[in-house]
Amino acid sequence: MRRWLEDEVISHGRLPLLCFLLGFILGFVVIRVSVRMIRANVRWWPGNVKAGDTHIHHMVFGVITVLLSGIGLIATAEDATQVTSSVLSAIFGIGAALVLDEFALIFYLRDVYWSEQGRTSVDAVFVALAVTGLLLLGVQPATFLDYDEFRKSAGVGVRVGVAITVVVNLALAAVVIAKGKIWTGLFGMFFTPFLLVGAVRLSRPGAPWARWRYGNRPKTMNRAIARERRYRRPVIRAKIFVQDLIAGKPDVEHARTAAEAVLARTVVAAPPAPLPHPHLLPRRRTDPAFDISASKSPPSKNPASRNPASDQHGDE
């Protein structure tokens, strides 16, 4: 362990990244233990922080911590020692954990911490841990792999090739994410074959891609729904179990029904493009503005004002 720390982390300048990861894990574990103790009404545990009748969320303290530590990292970027950078990175990780633990509150703009939507915060924490772990292991995103070395030593042809590779990878990642495969797109940024597999396979039925492309293709949509029910059901249940184990169960018991609710979600095809307003359409020759006869006043509907002669001609 010590040899790995010296050879793979410290020698490559990744000690601040390791400290960030440890601070992030520490901050998340401590705040989750705290909120679960508060929820259990443990008498000896400090309660929520309030300013009068206003509950101050721990996200506020996280934002302040991130700002202060981030400013410190920027201010000491040129002449900071590795110890200083590591300490500031650990503090930054603690603040980031406090913020991401209430990511659902930011996303939904309401307090959904103990509701089903609150699971979004756990997903955000998992993503942050996964990305940080991959970077700590030295795995670089495929779109920027060895880009600095190519830029310094390679010729114009290689640079063009790298630029094309970056564009293609980003386009594939956009397609995969649009198909609702967030984790495939995330790991595909580090391992390009994941992007290729995710881009050619069926979209998840509730994803934007399915709404855009499968709305008028019922057979393809049915295949996507069948695949979702067959393969995603155990994955969703396992994910919910892990989330409940780490973050605690929401206020309503739905560990079993949540997976079924996701799988039974109604998929609506994307609506067609709206038609332009009639005033914005080009006028035709039959439009009253181009019809000379339309400018004349229409005949009165009052029988007393009608011309008898015209009535006779009309009867003939």
Secondary structure in CASP SS format (residue, H / E / C, confidence):
PFRMAT SS
TARGET T0000
AUTHOR 0000-0000-0000
METHOD secondary structure of the structure
MODEL  1
M C 1.00
R H 1.00
R H 1.00
W H 1.00
L H 1.00
E H 1.00
D H 1.00
E H 1.00
V H 1.00
I H 1.00
S C 1.00
H C 1.00
G C 1.00
R C 1.00
L H 1.00
P H 1.00
L H 1.00
L H 1.00
C H 1.00
F H 1.00
L H 1.00
L H 1.00
G H 1.00
F H 1.00
I H 1.00
L H 1.00
G H 1.00
F H 1.00
V H 1.00
V H 1.00
I H 1.00
R H 1.00
V H 1.00
S H 1.00
V H 1.00
R H 1.00
M H 1.00
I H 1.00
R H 1.00
A C 1.00
N C 1.00
V C 1.00
R C 1.00
W C 1.00
W C 1.00
P C 1.00
G C 1.00
N C 1.00
V C 1.00
K E 1.00
A E 1.00
G C 1.00
D C 1.00
T E 1.00
H E 1.00
I C 1.00
H C 1.00
H H 1.00
M H 1.00
V H 1.00
F H 1.00
G H 1.00
V H 1.00
I H 1.00
T H 1.00
V H 1.00
L H 1.00
L H 1.00
S H 1.00
G H 1.00
I H 1.00
G H 1.00
L H 1.00
I H 1.00
A H 1.00
T C 1.00
A C 1.00
E C 1.00
D C 1.00
A C 1.00
T C 1.00
Q H 1.00
V H 1.00
T H 1.00
S H 1.00
S H 1.00
V H 1.00
L H 1.00
S H 1.00
A H 1.00
I H 1.00
F H 1.00
G H 1.00
I H 1.00
G H 1.00
A H 1.00
A H 1.00
L H 1.00
V H 1.00
L H 1.00
D C 1.00
E C 1.00
F H 1.00
A H 1.00
L H 1.00
I H 1.00
F H 1.00
Y H 1.00
L C 1.00
R C 1.00
D C 1.00
V C 1.00
Y C 1.00
W C 1.00
S C 1.00
E H 1.00
Q H 1.00
G H 1.00
R H 1.00
T H 1.00
S H 1.00
V H 1.00
D H 1.00
A H 1.00
V H 1.00
F H 1.00
V H 1.00
A H 1.00
L H 1.00
A H 1.00
V H 1.00
T H 1.00
G H 1.00
L H 1.00
L H 1.00
L H 1.00
L C 1.00
G C 1.00
V C 1.00
Q C 1.00
P C 1.00
A H 1.00
T H 1.00
F H 1.00
L C 1.00
D C 1.00
Y H 1.00
D H 1.00
E H 1.00
F H 1.00
R H 1.00
K H 1.00
S H 1.00
A C 1.00
G C 1.00
V H 1.00
G H 1.00
V H 1.00
R H 1.00
V H 1.00
G H 1.00
V H 1.00
A H 1.00
I H 1.00
T H 1.00
V H 1.00
V H 1.00
V H 1.00
N H 1.00
L H 1.00
A H 1.00
L H 1.00
A H 1.00
A H 1.00
V H 1.00
V H 1.00
I H 1.00
A H 1.00
K C 1.00
G C 1.00
K C 1.00
I H 1.00
W H 1.00
T H 1.00
G H 1.00
L H 1.00
F H 1.00
G H 1.00
M C 1.00
F C 1.00
F C 1.00
T H 1.00
P H 1.00
F H 1.00
L H 1.00
L H 1.00
V H 1.00
G H 1.00
A H 1.00
V H 1.00
R C 1.00
L C 1.00
S C 1.00
R C 1.00
P C 1.00
G C 1.00
A C 1.00
P H 1.00
W H 1.00
A H 1.00
R H 1.00
W H 1.00
R H 1.00
Y C 1.00
G C 1.00
N C 1.00
R C 1.00
P H 1.00
K H 1.00
T H 1.00
M H 1.00
N H 1.00
R H 1.00
A H 1.00
I H 1.00
A H 1.00
R H 1.00
E H 1.00
R H 1.00
R H 1.00
Y H 1.00
R H 1.00
R H 1.00
P H 1.00
V H 1.00
I H 1.00
R H 1.00
A H 1.00
K H 1.00
I H 1.00
F H 1.00
V H 1.00
Q H 1.00
D H 1.00
L H 1.00
I H 1.00
A H 1.00
G C 1.00
K C 1.00
P C 1.00
D C 1.00
V C 1.00
E C 1.00
H C 1.00
A C 1.00
R C 1.00
T H 1.00
A H 1.00
A H 1.00
E H 1.00
A H 1.00
V H 1.00
L H 1.00
A C 1.00
R C 1.00
T C 1.00
V C 1.00
V C 1.00
A C 1.00
A C 1.00
P C 1.00
P C 1.00
A C 1.00
P C 1.00
L C 1.00
P C 1.00
H C 1.00
P H 1.00
H H 1.00
L H 1.00
L C 1.00
P C 1.00
R C 1.00
R C 1.00
R C 1.00
T C 1.00
D C 1.00
P C 1.00
A C 1.00
F C 1.00
D C 1.00
I C 1.00
S H 1.00
A H 1.00
S H 1.00
K C 1.00
S C 1.00
P C 1.00
P C 1.00
S C 1.00
K C 1.00
N C 1.00
P H 1.00
A H 1.00
S H 1.00
R C 1.00
N C 1.00
P H 1.00
A H 1.00
S H 1.00
D H 1.00
Q H 1.00
H H 1.00
G H 1.00
D H 1.00
E C 1.00
END
